[in-house]
Amino acid sequence: MKDVYQILKSFNVCYDPKDIGLDETVEGTPLELIKKYRGKTKKTEDIIWAVCRPELKDDETLRLFSCWCTKELFKLIDNVLPESRKAVKITEHYMYQLATLEELVKAQEDAELAAYNTNTQLEFVVAWCAARCSGRIPWIAAQEVSAAALAVILRTDPPMDKDVEANKQIDKLIQLLERKEKRNV
């Protein structure tokens, strides 16, 4: 991919991409960029933020990443709403043409409605993330669900390590990108 530097600059990042070794000549796929610049950003989650953009990644990878992040949140609560589980399942099925757009929209609406009937803030966030997975703009969903998941882990008892969890998210992105590349060969 050409013009990676200009694309990243257009995102109005908090620091110059040159600070991590990117310059105007950098090229590569999102997978290559993650592998080359992982650990060089000021915050671990900056890699996720940069790659989860429509200019750099496809809807399928972004939706599946959102679903994975949400399923990680499912592990933190006892009572995951059925509407939340269904929204994630329908989203995954939609990505493989096993569900219709109408089913996807309905799952999102049901999960959103259920979110407002939760008992705790954590249950609300998890339900909201499930609804976002099936949302209409996959790159926004990927960024928001990833950020929400990282925020939630800071509030667990005891708090989990944000960098460790961000690296798990990066590992999942790498896995999804590698799988996608293998299918496209």
Secondary structure, DSSP 8 states (H G I E B T S, - for coil): ---HHHHHHHTT-SS-GGGGT--TT----HHHHHHHHTTTSSSTHHHHHHHSSTTTS-HHHHHHHHHHHHHHHHTT-S---HHHHHHHHHHHHHHTTSS-HHHHHHHHHHHHHHHTT-SSHHHHHHHHHHHHHTSS-HHHHHHHHHHHHHHHHTTSSS---HHHHHHHHHHHHHHHHHHHHHHH-
